[in-house]
């Protein structure tokens, strides 16, 4: 009794699906908690940038009336 090529392929596909479903759950482990975020200095840089932008805004509004008074 000879097994046809199609039966072998179908059997192989079914076995591959069973292994793909069963094996990952057999080795499942709980994930380790993520480490606490460490400051890499980017938040400090953003704070300095914000302060500098506010200083530039204040200086602009202080200089603008003096500049406008020269044209009137």
PDB file with SEQRES, HELIX, SHEET and CRYST1 records, atoms N, CA, C and O in Angstrom:
SEQRES   1 A   72  UNK UNK UNK UNK UNK UNK UNK UNK UNK UNK UNK UNK UNK          
SEQRES   2 A   72  UNK UNK UNK UNK UNK UNK UNK UNK UNK UNK UNK UNK UNK          
SEQRES   3 A   72  UNK UNK UNK UNK UNK UNK UNK UNK UNK UNK UNK UNK UNK          
SEQRES   4 A   72  UNK UNK UNK UNK UNK UNK UNK UNK UNK UNK UNK UNK UNK          
SEQRES   5 A   72  UNK UNK UNK UNK UNK UNK UNK UNK UNK UNK UNK UNK UNK          
SEQRES   6 A   72  UNK UNK UNK UNK UNK UNK UNK                                  
HELIX    1 AA1 UNK A    5  UNK A   26  1                                  22    
HELIX    2 AA2 UNK A   42  UNK A   69  1                                  28    
CRYST1    1.000    1.000    1.000  90.00  90.00  90.00 P 1           1          
ATOM      1  N   UNK A   1       0.846  -1.166   0.000  1.00  0.00           N  
ATOM      2  CA  UNK A   1       0.000   0.000   0.000  1.00  0.00           C  
ATOM      3  C   UNK A   1       0.898   1.238   0.000  1.00  0.00           C  
ATOM      4  O   UNK A   1       1.721   1.436   0.894  1.00  0.00           O  
ATOM      5  N   UNK A   2       0.716   2.037  -1.004  1.00  0.00           N  
ATOM      6  CA  UNK A   2       1.558   3.225  -1.178  1.00  0.00           C  
ATOM      7  C   UNK A   2       0.778   4.481  -0.798  1.00  0.00           C  
ATOM      8  O   UNK A   2      -0.380   4.655  -1.177  1.00  0.00           O  
ATOM      9  N   UNK A   3       1.448   5.355  -0.035  1.00  0.00           N  
ATOM     10  CA  UNK A   3       0.831   6.611   0.388  1.00  0.00           C  
ATOM     11  C   UNK A   3       1.127   7.660  -0.676  1.00  0.00           C  
ATOM     12  O   UNK A   3       2.270   7.823  -1.103  1.00  0.00           O  
ATOM     13  N   UNK A   4       0.105   8.353  -1.090  1.00  0.00           N  
ATOM     14  CA  UNK A   4       0.298   9.343  -2.141  1.00  0.00           C  
ATOM     15  C   UNK A   4       1.046  10.567  -1.609  1.00  0.00           C  
ATOM     16  O   UNK A   4       1.094  10.818  -0.405  1.00  0.00           O  
ATOM     17  N   UNK A   5       1.610  11.296  -2.523  1.00  0.00           N  
ATOM     18  CA  UNK A   5       2.398  12.483  -2.174  1.00  0.00           C  
ATOM     19  C   UNK A   5       1.537  13.547  -1.511  1.00  0.00           C  
ATOM     20  O   UNK A   5       2.021  14.229  -0.608  1.00  0.00           O  
ATOM     21  N   UNK A   6       0.301  13.719  -1.913  1.00  0.00           N  
ATOM     22  CA  UNK A   6      -0.614  14.710  -1.344  1.00  0.00           C  
ATOM     23  C   UNK A   6      -0.917  14.415   0.113  1.00  0.00           C  
ATOM     24  O   UNK A   6      -1.018  15.337   0.923  1.00  0.00           O  
ATOM     25  N   UNK A   7      -1.065  13.125   0.461  1.00  0.00           N  
ATOM     26  CA  UNK A   7      -1.350  12.759   1.844  1.00  0.00           C  
ATOM     27  C   UNK A   7      -0.154  13.099   2.730  1.00  0.00           C  
ATOM     28  O   UNK A   7      -0.334  13.553   3.860  1.00  0.00           O  
ATOM     29  N   UNK A   8       1.056  12.886   2.236  1.00  0.00           N  
ATOM     30  CA  UNK A   8       2.262  13.211   2.995  1.00  0.00           C  
ATOM     31  C   UNK A   8       2.357  14.718   3.225  1.00  0.00           C  
ATOM     32  O   UNK A   8       2.697  15.163   4.321  1.00  0.00           O  
ATOM     33  N   UNK A   9       2.056  15.499   2.192  1.00  0.00           N  
ATOM     34  CA  UNK A   9       2.126  16.951   2.312  1.00  0.00           C  
ATOM     35  C   UNK A   9       1.081  17.443   3.306  1.00  0.00           C  
ATOM     36  O   UNK A   9       1.390  18.275   4.159  1.00  0.00           O  
ATOM     37  N   UNK A  10      -0.141  16.947   3.211  1.00  0.00           N  
ATOM     38  CA  UNK A  10      -1.207  17.357   4.124  1.00  0.00           C  
ATOM     39  C   UNK A  10      -0.856  16.959   5.552  1.00  0.00           C  
ATOM     40  O   UNK A  10      -1.069  17.740   6.479  1.00  0.00           O  
ATOM     41  N   UNK A  11      -0.329  15.772   5.740  1.00  0.00           N  
ATOM     42  CA  UNK A  11       0.075  15.318   7.078  1.00  0.00           C  
ATOM     43  C   UNK A  11       1.196  16.170   7.642  1.00  0.00           C  
ATOM     44  O   UNK A  11       1.204  16.479   8.833  1.00  0.00           O  
ATOM     45  N   UNK A  12       2.139  16.549   6.797  1.00  0.00           N  
ATOM     46  CA  UNK A  12       3.242  17.394   7.239  1.00  0.00           C  
ATOM     47  C   UNK A  12       2.738  18.775   7.643  1.00  0.00           C  
ATOM     48  O   UNK A  12       3.186  19.332   8.645  1.00  0.00           O  
ATOM     49  N   UNK A  13       1.815  19.325   6.873  1.00  0.00           N  
ATOM     50  CA  UNK A  13       1.254  20.639   7.187  1.00  0.00           C  
ATOM     51  C   UNK A  13       0.482  20.576   8.509  1.00  0.00           C  
ATOM     52  O   UNK A  13       0.605  21.479   9.337  1.00  0.00           O  
ATOM     53  N   UNK A  14      -0.294  19.547   8.708  1.00  0.00           N  
ATOM     54  CA  UNK A  14      -1.064  19.407   9.948  1.00  0.00           C  
ATOM     55  C   UNK A  14      -0.126  19.267  11.147  1.00  0.00           C  
ATOM     56  O   UNK A  14      -0.352  19.889  12.185  1.00  0.00           O  
ATOM     57  N   UNK A  15       0.922  18.455  11.012  1.00  0.00           N  
ATOM     58  CA  UNK A  15       1.881  18.288  12.104  1.00  0.00           C  
ATOM     59  C   UNK A  15       2.605  19.609  12.395  1.00  0.00           C  
ATOM     60  O   UNK A  15       2.841  19.942  13.557  1.00  0.00           O  
ATOM     61  N   UNK A  16       2.955  20.356  11.351  1.00  0.00           N  
ATOM     62  CA  UNK A  16       3.634  21.638  11.548  1.00  0.00           C  
ATOM     63  C   UNK A  16       2.727  22.615  12.283  1.00  0.00           C  
ATOM     64  O   UNK A  16       3.189  23.344  13.160  1.00  0.00           O  
ATOM     65  N   UNK A  17       1.436  22.639  11.936  1.00  0.00           N  
ATOM     66  CA  UNK A  17       0.497  23.511  12.635  1.00  0.00           C  
ATOM     67  C   UNK A  17       0.335  23.110  14.091  1.00  0.00           C  
ATOM     68  O   UNK A  17       0.283  23.969  14.972  1.00  0.00           O  
ATOM     69  N   UNK A  18       0.255  21.813  14.348  1.00  0.00           N  
ATOM     70  CA  UNK A  18       0.131  21.354  15.732  1.00  0.00           C  
ATOM     71  C   UNK A  18       1.357  21.739  16.550  1.00  0.00           C  
ATOM     72  O   UNK A  18       1.222  22.210  17.679  1.00  0.00           O  
ATOM     73  N   UNK A  19       2.546  21.546  15.996  1.00  0.00           N  
ATOM     74  CA  UNK A  19       3.757  21.935  16.711  1.00  0.00           C  
ATOM     75  C   UNK A  19       3.832  23.448  16.899  1.00  0.00           C  
ATOM     76  O   UNK A  19       4.271  23.922  17.947  1.00  0.00           O  
ATOM     77  N   UNK A  20       3.405  24.205  15.891  1.00  0.00           N  
ATOM     78  CA  UNK A  20       3.456  25.665  15.992  1.00  0.00           C  
ATOM     79  C   UNK A  20       2.502  26.177  17.072  1.00  0.00           C  
ATOM     80  O   UNK A  20       2.758  27.211  17.690  1.00  0.00           O  
ATOM     81  N   UNK A  21       1.410  25.460  17.298  1.00  0.00           N  
ATOM     82  CA  UNK A  21       0.452  25.870  18.317  1.00  0.00           C  
ATOM     83  C   UNK A  21       0.871  25.378  19.699  1.00  0.00           C  
ATOM     84  O   UNK A  21       0.737  26.111  20.679  1.00  0.00           O  
ATOM     85  N   UNK A  22       1.370  24.162  19.789  1.00  0.00           N  
ATOM     86  CA  UNK A  22       1.628  23.542  21.087  1.00  0.00           C  
ATOM     87  C   UNK A  22       2.975  23.926  21.689  1.00  0.00           C  
ATOM     88  O   UNK A  22       3.057  24.111  22.904  1.00  0.00           O  
ATOM     89  N   UNK A  23       4.020  24.052  20.903  1.00  0.00           N  
ATOM     90  CA  UNK A  23       5.349  24.261  21.464  1.00  0.00           C  
ATOM     91  C   UNK A  23       5.561  25.616  22.131  1.00  0.00           C  
ATOM     92  O   UNK A  23       6.188  25.649  23.190  1.00  0.00           O  
ATOM     93  N   UNK A  24       5.089  26.725  21.594  1.00  0.00           N  
ATOM     94  CA  UNK A  24       5.313  27.990  22.293  1.00  0.00           C  
ATOM     95  C   UNK A  24       4.675  28.030  23.683  1.00  0.00           C  
ATOM     96  O   UNK A  24       5.240  28.636  24.594  1.00  0.00           O  
ATOM     97  N   UNK A  25       3.532  27.411  23.863  1.00  0.00           N  
ATOM     98  CA  UNK A  25       2.894  27.430  25.176  1.00  0.00           C  
ATOM     99  C   UNK A  25       3.608  26.513  26.161  1.00  0.00           C  
ATOM    100  O   UNK A  25       3.508  26.718  27.370  1.00  0.00           O  
ATOM    101  N   UNK A  26       4.321  25.514  25.675  1.00  0.00           N  
ATOM    102  CA  UNK A  26       5.048  24.616  26.562  1.00  0.00           C  
ATOM    103  C   UNK A  26       6.252  25.309  27.188  1.00  0.00           C  
ATOM    104  O   UNK A  26       6.661  24.949  28.292  1.00  0.00           O  
ATOM    105  N   UNK A  27       6.821  26.283  26.511  1.00  0.00           N  
ATOM    106  CA  UNK A  27       7.998  26.981  27.012  1.00  0.00           C  
ATOM    107  C   UNK A  27       7.667  28.385  27.515  1.00  0.00           C  
ATOM    108  O   UNK A  27       8.565  29.213  27.671  1.00  0.00           O  
ATOM    109  N   UNK A  28       6.408  28.655  27.765  1.00  0.00           N  
ATOM    110  CA  UNK A  28       6.006  29.997  28.160  1.00  0.00           C  
ATOM    111  C   UNK A  28       6.555  30.338  29.542  1.00  0.00           C  
ATOM    112  O   UNK A  28       6.532  29.517  30.458  1.00  0.00           O  
ATOM    113  N   UNK A  29       7.042  31.550  29.667  1.00  0.00           N  
ATOM    114  CA  UNK A  29       7.545  32.062  30.929  1.00  0.00           C  
ATOM    115  C   UNK A  29       6.958  33.445  31.134  1.00  0.00           C  
ATOM    116  O   UNK A  29       6.569  34.123  30.183  1.00  0.00           O  
ATOM    117  N   UNK A  30       6.903  33.844  32.381  1.00  0.00           N  
ATOM    118  CA  UNK A  30       6.423  35.194  32.628  1.00  0.00           C  
ATOM    119  C   UNK A  30       7.533  36.178  32.274  1.00  0.00           C  
ATOM    120  O   UNK A  30       8.713  35.922  32.515  1.00  0.00           O  
ATOM    121  N   UNK A  31       7.142  37.278  31.713  1.00  0.00           N  
ATOM    122  CA  UNK A  31       8.109  38.278  31.294  1.00  0.00           C  
ATOM    123  C   UNK A  31       8.637  39.014  32.519  1.00  0.00           C  
ATOM    124  O   UNK A  31       7.903  39.248  33.479  1.00  0.00           O  
ATOM    125  N   UNK A  32       9.899  39.370  32.477  1.00  0.00           N  
ATOM    126  CA  UNK A  32      10.496  40.149  33.560  1.00  0.00           C  
ATOM    127  C   UNK A  32       9.968  41.576  33.484  1.00  0.00           C  
ATOM    128  O   UNK A  32       9.714  42.077  32.389  1.00  0.00           O  
ATOM    129  N   UNK A  33       9.799  42.234  34.614  1.00  0.00           N  
ATOM    130  CA  UNK A  33       9.299  43.610  34.564  1.00  0.00           C  
ATOM    131  C   UNK A  33      10.322  44.530  33.899  1.00  0.00           C  
ATOM    132  O   UNK A  33      11.531  44.311  33.970  1.00  0.00           O  
ATOM    133  N   UNK A  34       9.805  45.538  33.268  1.00  0.00           N  
ATOM    134  CA  UNK A  34      10.671  46.485  32.571  1.00  0.00           C  
ATOM    135  C   UNK A  34      11.462  47.295  33.590  1.00  0.00           C  
ATOM    136  O   UNK A  34      10.953  47.611  34.665  1.00  0.00           O  
ATOM    137  N   UNK A  35      12.688  47.625  33.258  1.00  0.00           N  
ATOM    138  CA  UNK A  35      13.474  48.433  34.202  1.00  0.00           C  
ATOM    139  C   UNK A  35      12.911  49.852  34.303  1.00  0.00           C  
ATOM    140  O   UNK A  35      12.263  50.347  33.382  1.00  0.00           O  
ATOM    141  N   UNK A  36      13.170  50.480  35.421  1.00  0.00           N  
ATOM    142  CA  UNK A  36      12.700  51.846  35.623  1.00  0.00           C  
ATOM    143  C   UNK A  36      13.388  52.765  34.622  1.00  0.00           C  
ATOM    144  O   UNK A  36      14.579  52.602  34.356  1.00  0.00           O  
ATOM    145  N   UNK A  37      12.663  53.723  34.065  1.00  0.00           N  
ATOM    146  CA  UNK A  37      13.288  54.613  33.092  1.00  0.00           C  
ATOM    147  C   UNK A  37      14.369  55.466  33.744  1.00  0.00           C  
ATOM    148  O   UNK A  37      14.185  56.002  34.837  1.00  0.00           O  
ATOM    149  N   UNK A  38      15.473  55.578  33.066  1.00  0.00           N  
ATOM    150  CA  UNK A  38      16.582  56.395  33.560  1.00  0.00           C  
ATOM    151  C   UNK A  38      16.643  57.681  32.743  1.00  0.00           C  
ATOM    152  O   UNK A  38      16.391  57.673  31.538  1.00  0.00           O  
ATOM    153  N   UNK A  39      16.971  58.761  33.395  1.00  0.00           N  
ATOM    154  CA  UNK A  39      17.072  60.039  32.702  1.00  0.00           C  
ATOM    155  C   UNK A  39      18.361  60.064  31.888  1.00  0.00           C  
ATOM    156  O   UNK A  39      19.453  59.873  32.425  1.00  0.00           O  
ATOM    157  N   UNK A  40      18.224  60.297  30.614  1.00  0.00           N  
ATOM    158  CA  UNK A  40      19.404  60.369  29.751  1.00  0.00           C  
ATOM    159  C   UNK A  40      19.769  61.814  29.434  1.00  0.00           C  
ATOM    160  O   UNK A  40      20.596  62.075  28.561  1.00  0.00           O  
ATOM    161  N   UNK A  41      19.155  62.741  30.140  1.00  0.00           N  
ATOM    162  CA  UNK A  41      19.470  64.141  29.933  1.00  0.00           C  
ATOM    163  C   UNK A  41      18.557  64.843  28.954  1.00  0.00           C  
ATOM    164  O   UNK A  41      18.608  66.067  28.835  1.00  0.00           O  
ATOM    165  N   UNK A  42      17.724  64.100  28.252  1.00  0.00           N  
ATOM    166  CA  UNK A  42      16.859  64.748  27.264  1.00  0.00           C  
ATOM    167  C   UNK A  42      15.809  65.624  27.943  1.00  0.00           C  
ATOM    168  O   UNK A  42      15.436  66.664  27.401  1.00  0.00           O  
ATOM    169  N   UNK A  43      15.327  65.224  29.117  1.00  0.00           N  
ATOM    170  CA  UNK A  43      14.335  66.062  29.805  1.00  0.00           C  
ATOM    171  C   UNK A  43      14.985  67.348  30.311  1.00  0.00           C  
ATOM    172  O   UNK A  43      14.348  68.400  30.327  1.00  0.00           O  
ATOM    173  N   UNK A  44      16.247  67.266  30.722  1.00  0.00           N  
ATOM    174  CA  UNK A  44      16.962  68.476  31.144  1.00  0.00           C  
ATOM    175  C   UNK A  44      17.159  69.402  29.949  1.00  0.00           C  
ATOM    176  O   UNK A  44      16.969  70.614  30.057  1.00  0.00           O  
ATOM    177  N   UNK A  45      17.541  68.827  28.807  1.00  0.00           N  
ATOM    178  CA  UNK A  45      17.713  69.630  27.589  1.00  0.00           C  
ATOM    179  C   UNK A  45      16.406  70.311  27.187  1.00  0.00           C  
ATOM    180  O   UNK A  45      16.410  71.472  26.778  1.00  0.00           O  
ATOM    181  N   UNK A  46      15.297  69.597  27.301  1.00  0.00           N  
ATOM    182  CA  UNK A  46      14.012  70.187  26.945  1.00  0.00           C  
ATOM    183  C   UNK A  46      13.636  71.310  27.905  1.00  0.00           C  
ATOM    184  O   UNK A  46      13.060  72.315  27.489  1.00  0.00           O  
ATOM    185  N   UNK A  47      13.960  71.145  29.188  1.00  0.00           N  
ATOM    186  CA  UNK A  47      13.685  72.200  30.156  1.00  0.00           C  
ATOM    187  C   UNK A  47      14.489  73.458  29.868  1.00  0.00           C  
ATOM    188  O   UNK A  47      13.963  74.569  29.933  1.00  0.00           O  
ATOM    189  N   UNK A  48      15.770  73.278  29.548  1.00  0.00           N  
ATOM    190  CA  UNK A  48      16.623  74.423  29.213  1.00  0.00           C  
ATOM    191  C   UNK A  48      16.117  75.103  27.947  1.00  0.00           C  
ATOM    192  O   UNK A  48      16.090  76.331  27.870  1.00  0.00           O  
ATOM    193  N   UNK A  49      15.717  74.315  26.957  1.00  0.00           N  
ATOM    194  CA  UNK A  49      15.200  74.879  25.711  1.00  0.00           C  
ATOM    195  C   UNK A  49      13.926  75.684  25.963  1.00  0.00           C  
ATOM    196  O   UNK A  49      13.725  76.743  25.369  1.00  0.00           O  
ATOM    197  N   UNK A  50      13.072  75.176  26.846  1.00  0.00           N  
ATOM    198  CA  UNK A  50      11.827  75.889  27.153  1.00  0.00           C  
ATOM    199  C   UNK A  50      12.126  77.220  27.834  1.00  0.00           C  
ATOM    200  O   UNK A  50      11.517  78.237  27.503  1.00  0.00           O  
ATOM    201  N   UNK A  51      13.058  77.220  28.782  1.00  0.00           N  
ATOM    202  CA  UNK A  51      13.424  78.465  29.470  1.00  0.00           C  
ATOM    203  C   UNK A  51      14.024  79.461  28.490  1.00  0.00           C  
ATOM    204  O   UNK A  51      13.699  80.648  28.533  1.00  0.00           O  
ATOM    205  N   UNK A  52      14.898  78.987  27.604  1.00  0.00           N  
ATOM    206  CA  UNK A  52      15.506  79.892  26.625  1.00  0.00           C  
ATOM    207  C   UNK A  52      14.470  80.471  25.672  1.00  0.00           C  
ATOM    208  O   UNK A  52      14.565  81.637  25.288  1.00  0.00           O  
ATOM    209  N   UNK A  53      13.481  79.666  25.286  1.00  0.00           N  
ATOM    210  CA  UNK A  53      12.429  80.182  24.410  1.00  0.00           C  
ATOM    211  C   UNK A  53      11.582  81.223  25.130  1.00  0.00           C  
ATOM    212  O   UNK A  53      11.176  82.213  24.522  1.00  0.00           O  
ATOM    213  N   UNK A  54      11.309  81.017  26.419  1.00  0.00           N  
ATOM    214  CA  UNK A  54      10.558  82.016  27.172  1.00  0.00           C  
ATOM    215  C   UNK A  54      11.354  83.307  27.315  1.00  0.00           C  
ATOM    216  O   UNK A  54      10.790  84.396  27.207  1.00  0.00           O  
ATOM    217  N   UNK A  55      12.661  83.195  27.557  1.00  0.00           N  
ATOM    218  CA  UNK A  55      13.510  84.389  27.642  1.00  0.00           C  
ATOM    219  C   UNK A  55      13.500  85.131  26.311  1.00  0.00           C  
ATOM    220  O   UNK A  55      13.395  86.358  26.285  1.00  0.00           O  
ATOM    221  N   UNK A  56      13.607  84.395  25.202  1.00  0.00           N  
ATOM    222  CA  UNK A  56      13.578  85.030  23.880  1.00  0.00           C  
ATOM    223  C   UNK A  56      12.241  85.733  23.637  1.00  0.00           C  
ATOM    224  O   UNK A  56      12.204  86.808  23.037  1.00  0.00           O  
ATOM    225  N   UNK A  57      11.148  85.128  24.101  1.00  0.00           N  
ATOM    226  CA  UNK A  57       9.836  85.735  23.936  1.00  0.00           C  
ATOM    227  C   UNK A  57       9.728  87.037  24.738  1.00  0.00           C  
ATOM    228  O   UNK A  57       9.225  88.040  24.234  1.00  0.00           O  
ATOM    229  N   UNK A  58      10.197  87.016  25.972  1.00  0.00           N  
ATOM    230  CA  UNK A  58      10.153  88.219  26.810  1.00  0.00           C  
ATOM    231  C   UNK A  58      11.022  89.317  26.215  1.00  0.00           C  
ATOM    232  O   UNK A  58      10.605  90.474  26.154  1.00  0.00           O  
ATOM    233  N   UNK A  59      12.217  88.969  25.779  1.00  0.00           N  
ATOM    234  CA  UNK A  59      13.111  89.966  25.182  1.00  0.00           C  
ATOM    235  C   UNK A  59      12.497  90.544  23.917  1.00  0.00           C  
ATOM    236  O   UNK A  59      12.613  91.744  23.667  1.00  0.00           O  
ATOM    237  N   UNK A  60      11.851  89.716  23.123  1.00  0.00           N  
ATOM    238  CA  UNK A  60      11.206  90.190  21.895  1.00  0.00           C  
ATOM    239  C   UNK A  60      10.113  91.208  22.217  1.00  0.00           C  
ATOM    240  O   UNK A  60      10.021  92.252  21.572  1.00  0.00           O  
ATOM    241  N   UNK A  61       9.275  90.895  23.231  1.00  0.00           N  
ATOM    242  CA  UNK A  61       8.205  91.828  23.582  1.00  0.00           C  
ATOM    243  C   UNK A  61       8.726  93.085  24.262  1.00  0.00           C  
ATOM    244  O   UNK A  61       8.076  94.128  24.201  1.00  0.00           O  
ATOM    245  N   UNK A  62       9.891  93.008  24.909  1.00  0.00           N  
ATOM    246  CA  UNK A  62      10.471  94.217  25.495  1.00  0.00           C  
ATOM    247  C   UNK A  62      11.107  95.111  24.432  1.00  0.00           C  
ATOM    248  O   UNK A  62      11.047  96.336  24.542  1.00  0.00           O  
ATOM    249  N   UNK A  63      11.707  94.527  23.420  1.00  0.00           N  
ATOM    250  CA  UNK A  63      12.377  95.300  22.374  1.00  0.00           C  
ATOM    251  C   UNK A  63      11.366  95.832  21.349  1.00  0.00           C  
ATOM    252  O   UNK A  63      11.574  96.905  20.782  1.00  0.00           O  
ATOM    253  N   UNK A  64      10.298  95.109  21.112  1.00  0.00           N  
ATOM    254  CA  UNK A  64       9.345  95.492  20.067  1.00  0.00           C  
ATOM    255  C   UNK A  64       8.753  96.887  20.278  1.00  0.00           C  
ATOM    256  O   UNK A  64       8.692  97.642  19.308  1.00  0.00           O  
ATOM    257  N   UNK A  65       8.313  97.281  21.481  1.00  0.00           N  
ATOM    258  CA  UNK A  65       7.781  98.652  21.630  1.00  0.00           C  
ATOM    259  C   UNK A  65       8.838  99.712  21.349  1.00  0.00           C  
ATOM    260  O   UNK A  65       8.531 100.772  20.805  1.00  0.00           O  
ATOM    261  N   UNK A  66      10.084  99.423  21.722  1.00  0.00           N  
ATOM    262  CA  UNK A  66      11.147 100.396  21.434  1.00  0.00           C  
ATOM    263  C   UNK A  66      11.371 100.506  19.927  1.00  0.00           C  
ATOM    264  O   UNK A  66      11.611 101.600  19.414  1.00  0.00           O  
ATOM    265  N   UNK A  67      11.296  99.406  19.232  1.00  0.00           N  
ATOM    266  CA  UNK A  67      11.486  99.391  17.787  1.00  0.00           C  
ATOM    267  C   UNK A  67      10.331 100.093  17.082  1.00  0.00           C  
ATOM    268  O   UNK A  67      10.543 100.809  16.103  1.00  0.00           O  
ATOM    269  N   UNK A  68       9.102  99.890  17.580  1.00  0.00           N  
ATOM    270  CA  UNK A  68       7.923 100.502  16.961  1.00  0.00           C  
ATOM    271  C   UNK A  68       7.883 102.003  17.217  1.00  0.00           C  
ATOM    272  O   UNK A  68       7.349 102.752  16.399  1.00  0.00           O  
ATOM    273  N   UNK A  69       8.443 102.454  18.344  1.00  0.00           N  
ATOM    274  CA  UNK A  69       8.434 103.873  18.677  1.00  0.00           C  
ATOM    275  C   UNK A  69       9.343 104.663  17.725  1.00  0.00           C  
ATOM    276  O   UNK A  69       9.132 105.858  17.521  1.00  0.00           O  
ATOM    277  N   UNK A  70      10.332 104.015  17.155  1.00  0.00           N  
ATOM    278  CA  UNK A  70      11.256 104.718  16.244  1.00  0.00           C  
ATOM    279  C   UNK A  70      10.564 105.093  14.938  1.00  0.00           C  
ATOM    280  O   UNK A  70      10.998 106.038  14.279  1.00  0.00           O  
ATOM    281  N   UNK A  71       9.501 104.388  14.537  1.00  0.00           N  
ATOM    282  CA  UNK A  71       8.817 104.645  13.273  1.00  0.00           C  
ATOM    283  C   UNK A  71       7.633 105.587  13.421  1.00  0.00           C  
ATOM    284  O   UNK A  71       7.052 105.985  12.411  1.00  0.00           O  
ATOM    285  N   UNK A  72       7.256 105.954  14.622  1.00  0.00           N  
ATOM    286  CA  UNK A  72       6.065 106.796  14.771  1.00  0.00           C  
ATOM    287  C   UNK A  72       6.415 108.262  14.916  1.00  0.00           C  
ATOM    288  O   UNK A  72       5.524 109.099  15.051  1.00  0.00           O  
TER     289      UNK A  72                                                      
END                                                                             
